[in-house]
């Protein structure tokens, strides 16, 4: 009889002990959909819709449609990869195993910098609360909220997933109220021009909004904590993105069509909502819609955002103690601290929302380009794993989606790079230089670790003596 891959290896080898093995399988389909919807709807729509209106006027709803289509094209092969190979920190693990370990580490390192987006959500929350009472300072609101959810996530994914379902219901009610009242107030006869700044600017807005629509990928990072990842990841990613896309269009139409463009361009949704919602409903939209959407995204990002670095630390890229998982709560507390520092820094130093959003969108495009290629490589490098998957793609469709996704990601990334300011370039350059230095120094150790683990896994599959 063959030995299970979870059995102890043969004598003479040391058992594989990884921090991620202390994570708990506690997330159900409902929890996965809650995390997915929260991550998509969250801070993106309430922080970037006004920015997109400034770019493309009445075309903001078209930009959302283009963004959703592009994200779904990438999400299908991404979901196929995640369903076949569920793991903690998939963005690192898949890239490291299917492309190269150094590429996996550098992708995880870059995505960690992207957690500066926590400031984006916090600053957006500050803008909405400031609309209620000018006493609220946007930067302090951002730092306070990130701090609160950093502490909350130390309690573990069970608490976070359950809280996420409740938040999802609240914000769907909030945005449903905005859409229902707002659509009835749109004067369709004089709806603003769709492309006042040209087609390229419309595509640039769609590229920016891809960050607001691509949040479902975060659920794939939690494969190690799901009860049925092969089924739940594709449903949460693809279904969640399509559902939220409809909600986005219903919100974007009145956002651009009720007031003159110059009054809503670059402004939070609370500005136009005040025009058509009774005061009580306006407060409900801000608190149950916008604020809950923002904090739910913070919650979800802190829930999955550590997983790639956790997997990287297990392979030796970072000190193993840095990836330690608290055995009581099942959370990587030191990695959460790192994300917390990265998350509050942009708000603390005064970086603008549009700059944070642009940088985060670029990182998402890079991630999609890398991982859809990895999804195709899985078919050839680990064919047995792919064949066992409950979600497989025909080869022709798979290849077509990968080529389309890579082309879209590269083009959207190119459009977004034009909006980088000097601070963004410096931050990315310094962060990547540190990452490359770590990769060069640690690769020999990681290579040895991975080789030893491969021997242990082969030994564990030997027949019993």
N, C-alpha and C positions, 0 to 999 in steps of 0.2 A: 504494500500500500504506500502511495506517495505521502510525503510529509507535508503538512500545511506550511505555507510561507510564514505563518505566525508562530510556528514551533521554534524552540531553541535550536540554534545551529549546532553542528557537530562539535565534538570536543576539539579544543585547540583554537577556537575562534571566540570572540567576545560578542555577546548579543547586541543587536542594534537597539540603542535606546535614544529616542528623539524627543525633544520638548513637545512637538506637535502630538505625540501619542497621548499626552495628558488632556488634550481637548476632548470635549464631551459631545456625543452624537445626540443632539437635543432639538434640532430644528426640523419641523414638519413642513408639509407643502404650504399650509396656511402661513406659517412663519416665514417661509422662503418668499412667498408672494408679497407678504407685508414688507419684508426687507427690500425686495425688488421695487415695488411701487413707491415706497418711501424714498428710496435712493434716486429714483427717476424724477418724481414730482418735486421733491425737496427744494433745495435752495436755488436750483438752476432757473426755474420759471419765474420765481419772484425776484431774483436778482438780475437776470439777464434779458428779460423781455423788453424792458425800457431801453436798454442798450441796443437791442436788435431793432426796435422801432426807430431809433435815431439813425440807424444804418439803412433801413429799407422801408420806412413808412408803413403804408398799408400792406406791404408784402410780408409782414412778420409771420402771418399764419402760413403763407406759402413756404417761408424759410423753415418753419417748424415741420411741415410735411416733408420737405427735402431732407431735413436732419433725421427724422424718424426713419425714412426709407433707407438712408445711408447706414444708420445704426442697425436696422434689421438685417440688411445684407451682410454686415459683419457679424451680427449676433448668431446667425444660423450656424456657420462653421465653428464659431466660438463655443456655442452651446453643445455642438457635437463633440468637441474636444473635452469639455468639462463633464459631459455625461459619461463618456468612455473612460475618462481618467480623473475621477473626483479626488481631490487632494486639498490639503491646506496650502494656501499661498500659491495657487495655480499659476499665476503670472510668472512667478519665479520657477517653480518646479517644471512646468511644461517647457519653458524656454531652455532651462538648464539640461533637461533630459533629451529633448528632441532637436535642439540646435547646438548650444554649447554652454557649459556651466558659467563661463564668464559673461556671456550674453544674458543669461538668466539673472545673475547678480546685478548687472548694470541696469537692467530693466526694473528690477525691484527697487534699486537705489533711486532711480529717476522717479518712479511712482511715489516713493516716500516723500520726495520734495513736493510732489503734487498735492500732498495733504495741506499745503498752504491754502487750499480751497476752503478749509474750515473757517478761515478768516473771511472769505467771500460770503459764506452763509451768515456768519455772525454780523458782518457789516450790513448785510441786507436786513437782518432782524432789527438792527439798530435804526435803520432808516424807517422801517414800519412803526416801531415803537415811538420814534421821534415824531411821526405824523400824529400819534395819539397825544403825546405830551413832549414838548421841546426839551424837557428836563433830561431825557435820555440821550446820552452821548454814544455815538455809533461805535467808536473804538472800544469803549468800556463794556458796552453790551456784547460785542463780539468776544472779547477776552473772557467775560463772565460766563457766557453760554458754553464756550469751548471747555472751560474749566469744569462746569457743572456736569457736562456729559462725559468728560474724561473720567471724573470720579465715578459716575454712574456705571460706565462700562467696565470698571474694575470688578463689578459684581458678576460679570459673566454673560454669555450669550443667551441663556434661558430668560433672564430678566429682560434683556434688550429685545429679543424676538417678540415676546408677549407685549411689551410696551409698544413695539412697532405696529402691531395689528390695531391697537387702540388708536394710535396716531393716524394710521391710514384712514380709518373711518371718519375721524374728525376732519381731516383736511379734504377728503372727498366731499363732505358736506359743505365745507367752506368754499371750495372752488366751484362746486355745483351752484351755490347761491350766487356767486359772482357771474357765472356764465348765464344762468337763467334770467337774472335781472338785466344784465348787460346786453344780451342779444336782442332783447325787446326794445332797447333804446338806440340801437344802431340805425342811422339814416343811410340805407344802402344806396340811395340815389346819388349821394355825394361822398361815397366811401373813398378814403385817400388812395392816391396812386400806388400801384403795387411795386414799381421799380423806379422811384424817383432818382436814385443814384446809379442806375444801371444794373445789368445782369450780374456782373462780377461782384458787386457789393451785396447783391442778394445771396450769391453763393458764399460770400464771406460771412454773412449773418447766419446762414445755415451751418457753416463750419463751427462758428462760435456756439450756436445752440446745440450742436452735437454733444457738448458737455452737459447740457440740461436734459438731454434725452437718452444718454448712454449709461445711465447709472445702474442698469440691471446687471452689468458685468460684475459688479461687486458681489452678487450672490454666488458666482462661480468660485470665488475665493474661499467659500465656506463649505466646500464639498466634504471635508473631513468631519464637519459638525452636523451634517444632514443625515436623516434617517433613511431617505431613499433618493440619493443625489441623481442617479441615472434618469429618473422620471421627473424629479422636481426642478432641476436646473433648467432644462429646455422650456418647461411650462412657465417658470418664473421669468426667464430672460425674454423670450420671444413674445409670449402672451402679454406680459407686463408692459413691454415697450409699445406694442400696438394699442393696448387699452389707454395708456397714458398719452399717446399721441393724439387720440381723439379728444381727450380732456384739454390738452394744450391748445388745439385749434379752437375749441369752444371758448377758451379764455382769451386767446390772442385776438380774435375777431373784434370783440367789444373794446379790448385794451387799446386798439388803434383806431376804432371807428366811432367812438362816442364824442371825444373831445378833439379839437384841432391838434395836429401832430406836434406842433411846437410846445404844447402844454404837457404832453406825455412822453416825449422823446427823452430817454435817459432817466426817467422818473420811476419810482416804485408803483406797483399796481394800485396802491392805496389812493393815489391821486385821482385816477379815473373812477375808482370804486365809490369815492365820496360824491361823485356827480349823480349816480343813479341809485345808490343803496340808502335806505333809511339809516339813521345813525346807529341804531342797535344792530342792524344787519351789517353795517360797515365795520363795527367793532368785532362782530362775530367773524367776518371774513378775515380781518387782520390777525386775530388771535387764533381762531380754529383753522383757518386756511393758510395764510402766509407764515405766521410764526411757527405753527406746528409743522408745516412742510420743511421749514428751515432746520428746526431742531431735530426732526426725524432723520434728515439727511446727515446731520452731524452724528447722530446716534448710529446710523448704519455705517458711515465711513469709519468711525472708531471701532466698530464691531469687526469689519473685515480688513481694515487697512493695515493691520500689523502682520497679516498672515504670510505675505511674501517674504518679509524680512525674517519671520520666524522660521520658515523653511530654509532660507539662506543661512541662518545661524546654525541650523542642524547640520548643514553640509560643511561648516567650518569657515564661512566667509566672515562671520562676526564671532566674537567670543560667545561660547555656549551659554554662559551665565546671563548674557544680555537677552537671550531668548527664553529665559526661564518662565515656565507656566505655573501660576499659582494653583496648587492642587485642590484647594477648596473651591475656587470660583472658575478654574479653567481658563484664566486670562493671562496673556504675556505682559506682565505689568511694566517691565522696563521698556519694552518696545512701545507701549502706550504712552509712556513718558516722552519718548522721542517724537512721536506723532503730535503730542500735545505742544511741545516746544515749536515744532515746525508749523503747527496749525495756528498759533497765536502771533507768530512773528510778523507776518504781513500787516495785520491790523495794528500791531504795536508800533510799527515804523511808518505807517501812513500810506501803504500801497493802495492804489485805486481799485475799485471792484472790477472794472473792465480789464485791467492789466492782469489781475489774479485769474479771472475767468479765461482770458486768452491763453495764459501759460498752462492752466489745467487742461484746456481743450487740446493743446498741442500734445501733451503727455498722453492723453487718451488716444489720439490718432496714432502715435507711435506704438502704443500697446496693441491696438487692434491690428496694425500691419504685421507685427511680430507674431501674434498669437494665432491669427488665421493661417499663416504659413505653417506654424507648428501643428495646427489641426490636420493639415494635409500630410505632413511628415509622419504623424502618428500612424496613418494607414500602412506605411511601409516599414517603419522602425519597430513598432509593436503591434503587428497585425492581429494577433490573438486577442489583445485587449480591445481593439476596435471592433472586432467581430462580435464580441460579447455585449457590446453596448446596446441599450434599448433605443438609442436615437442615432441612426446611421443615415448617411447621405449617398445617393448614387454618385459614382466617381465623376461623371461629366458635370453634374450640378455642383459638386464640391469644388472642382477645379475652377469652374466659372465664377462661383461666389468668391473664391480666394483672390482671383485676379481682379475682379471688380472691387473688392474690399480694399486691397492694397492700393489700387489706383486712386480710389476715393480718399483714402487716409492720407496718402502722400500729397494729393492736390489740396485737400483741406488744410493739412499742416502747413503747406507752402503759403496759402492765403493768410493764415493766422500769424505766421512769423513776421509778416509785414507790420503787425500791430504791436510787436514787442517794444518795450522801452529799454533804456540802458540798464535799469535796475534788474529787469528780468534777465537780460543777457548775462550780466555779471553773476547773478545768483545761480543760474543754470551752469555757467562755465566753471565757477568755483566748486559747486556741488559735484559736477561730473568729473572734475580733476581729482577730487578726493576719492570718488568711486573708482576711477581708473587706477589710482595709486593702490587702493586696497586690493583691487582685482589682480594687479601685477604681483603684489607681495604675497597674497594668500593663495593664489592658484595652485602652486605646488602642493600645499597642504590639503587643499580641497580635492585635488586630483587623487592623492593618496587615500583620502577618506572614502571617496566614491569607489575606488578600486577595491578597497577592503570590504565595503558594503556589498559590492557585487559578488565577491567571493562568498560572503556569508549567506547571501540570498541563494546562490547556487547550491551551497552545502545544505541549506535548509530544505531543498527540494529533492535531495538524494533519498532513495528508498531506505527504509528502516533496516538496520543490520540484522 
